[in-house]
Amino acid sequence: MLFDEVALYYEKLESISSRLEMIDVLAELFGKASKEEIKLLVYMTQGLLGPPFDSIETGIAEKYAQLSVEMATGHNHSEIINLYHKSGDMGLVAEEFRKNTKLKRMEHTSHTVNDIYEKLIKISETSGPGSQDAKIKLLSFLISSSSPLGARYIMRLVLGELRLGVGDATILEALSKNATGDRKLKPKLEDAYNICSDLGNVAYVLATKGIPGIEHLGVILFSPIRPALAERLPTAEEILERTGGTCSVESKYDGMRVQAHFNKESKKVRLFSRNLEVITEMFPDIAKALLEDTNCDKCILEGEALAYDDISGTFYPFQETVQRKRKYGVEEASKRLPVVLFAFDLLYCDGESYLSHTYSERRKKLSEVVGKGSVIKLSEMITTSSPKELERYFTSAIERGLEGIVAKDPRAPYIAGARKFSWIKMKRSYKSELSDSIDLVIIGYYFGKGQRAELGFGGLLAAVYNQKRDMFETITKIGTGFTEEQMKMFKSLLDKIHLKKKPARVDSLLEPDFWVEPKYIITVNADEITRSPMHTCGMNHSGKEESGYALRFPRIISDGIRKDKGPEETTTTEEIIEMFSQQKKTKI
Ligand code: ATP
């Protein structure tokens, strides 16, 4: 398949404002690709060059992109900069100057998807002395030998700014539609995706092995499994009711979630964060301890990493763990403040997947695997049928500076990528008037008035994710409580991702001054959740007039952007509705 054809589809996708239409266009595109190409096309459509956890980057910054356009088209630096300042999009700059090149027009080569992919990989692999020049030359060749529209998307891919607004769920539905004619295969594809976190691989397995291949897709060591998530409940009684009368209760550590994969034979360790980025380099002690202090050869286990002082029994919260690393560097910080991995689950061990085993079985295996070392410890746990004992355990966890507890249903399997009642969290905040903090994705921002006009920033429009609809629904505007530094930071980050029109997967009755790509996550506290006709979160979509949900007095509590979550991992509409009903119960 030719990349020029893909570029036409991408152009079409950009102009679409309905998600269903997007699925149709994508399904048609996937239908034209060969079995090998479909994998690459999926990555490209995600704006990537491989699965996200491989973090393949071209290493081309804006400045080098400008130089490539100069070299490819003969236009000079100031022409390029002027147009770039006007459009804010190097893709459009490459397209425009490719159209009006000042150089002898190079033969337009019909690059295939494979060609382009290989060249982009070559750019990413070029390193060492002189590599910047080599990268610029390679990119310049691609621009000058592509069609103008092709140049637009090559440039955006290279810079990691494709921004088609296509989410994982949309791609899964399009793959289903392409394979079967409708969207019904999505749940099965999603299960496979939850196990390997690699949409390209899911597409490839579907294309080469069909539905049986998807049904039998197993755990792949060093491909992260999408993490199981916890529901919330406010009382011990409700937790026990949900877990069949008995549950295991673990301390909720306020650290950084780590999914550890290791193979002792090859001495390979890979640590993944909650949003599946590779963070092995952040925790060298943990990587070493996994190879030295565990009782198995190949394993995937999960735990919470945080700085812990063994002597005083002090747990240091996540922010502090990270800040210390920043201040002293990884090595120095690990001496001053040792990080411990409190292991709480085991997903795979020595050739066997444990995903479908019950929590009790997984925990038993985990306790055999975790040795006696001081870096990897088992998370604290009790099993109880008594609400009083559960309450006491919760109170003692809070008194020791922990975040609360996570109760686990002993009979439940590990449910990858989903928030279910097999894990239930109870935090200190649920016990007061305030409900839990909420993670939101920024979808737009406002100009400032008065003093803020100078900063060009007046506030944010934020949304939650509706999983069923695969849409972002607005829940609040945030106009107060920003420091000047924060305003500057938001303005500069958001300016880079601003869009000319509302993205197809955003549902909003409000119109901010600027729409932005749903990308950045913030954490907010609010006084309460209220009903509101202004916001689309939880609005009845059956056509019947009904109010949505909104936040009262929202205020940002993160110092900036929450980096361990992506836009589809914000608090969901379903959770907001659940929190609203829990809030009503506590008020009675
Ligand atoms: P939060 O901000 O409350 O951590 P979250 O959306 O990141 O929420 P949840 O699934 O709601 O994640 O809560 C579970 C999280 O709690 C896990 O992702 C993990 O990082 C953390 N955690 C700490 N201790 C445990 C434990 N013993 N068992 C499971 N998760 C734990």
Boltz pocket constraint, residues with backbone or C-beta under 6 A from the ligand:
constraints:
  - pocket:
      binder: B
      contacts: [[A, 228], [A, 229], [A, 230], [A, 231], [A, 250], [A, 251], [A, 252], [A, 253], [A, 254], [A, 255], [A, 256], [A, 257], [A, 274], [A, 303], [A, 304], [A, 344], [A, 379], [A, 380], [A, 406], [A, 425], [A, 569]]
      max_distance: 6.0
